[in-house]
Amino acid sequence: MFEILAEIYIPIAIGLLLGAYLKPGERELAFFSRVVLYVFLPALLFLSTYNRLLKVSEPRLLNLSALSALGVLLTFALTRSLREDREIVLTSMYANAGYVPVGIAHALWGEEGVSSVGFYILGNNSLSNSIAPLLSGRGRTALSLVRRILLFPPVTAVILGASSGIARLPLPDPVLPTLKSLSDAAATVALLQLGLEFGQRPGFDVEGLRAYLYRLAIVIPLTVLFVKTGLLGGVDRGVAILESVMPSAVSCVPISRELGFDSGRVARIVFTSTLVSTLVALPAVLFLLKP
């Protein structure tokens, strides 16, 4: 238990210290975030999904995608029915399905856990990216939404990894070692990046707690339903439970900028929900999931 917590919190703490010492600006943070998003996470998700489906096709993995997509849709419906502001709606429905869970799943279940996280990301990010533009007054064509989803690197990596694994496509020798070296570092680098984000966005905001509670109110009962009905089992069950307490996605900040929301408010909400999730909910879930 202590070793798992150390693997998670030490990189976050190092990121916090680096942020406090180096004081990176928004441009530096955005660049590093894109390196993680476009290089490290896709390598990890592609390789883990490819290796898992290369051995055996598992259509039940799509149950994780269905669970996460349904969670997004129901949380969106709840917050809209309560007439919440668009910043609250966005941060409630769009969960951090990648940065935090990838590191934990890798520590608990190895590549199999990471591939399960990938399929959870597939549902969560695809639907969140489709719905988010509806919160702004800006029109979006169906083609632009499809392009937005498919060009989101983690989603692309999962789709390519799944299709390559199912088709039993061999990876060329130079490609596999390169992907593996990036993949091995990805979980730690993602947690380090999260620590850097923490260090630059201090300030507890009660709205972050409200947004987080909206998500918990929908996703926890939904996850229990999927588990109790036998739709999820084994590692997939563990990943679903882990994902059910995840906070708002760090990606909400750049998305809010793009759509013309109050990005400063969104950053405070993300920081608060992440703080509550990682310090309160996550230790409880790790205790529940401990081997």
JOGIKA-V13326 format. One line per field, one symbol per residue. phi: phi as a letter, one per 20 degrees, with the letter a starting at -180 (. if undefined). A space follows every 10 residues. Layout:
phi=???
This chain:
phi=.ffffffeef ffffffffff eelfefffff fffffffecf fffffffffg ffeffbfcff gfffffffff fffffgffff felfffffgg ffeeefedgf fgfffffecm ffffffggff ggffffffff egfffeeefc egffffffff efgffgffff ffffffflff eggfffffff ffffefffff fffffffgfe cfofcfffff fffgfgfeff fffgffffen fcblffffff fgffdfefff ffffffffen eeffffffff ffffffffed ffgfffffeg f
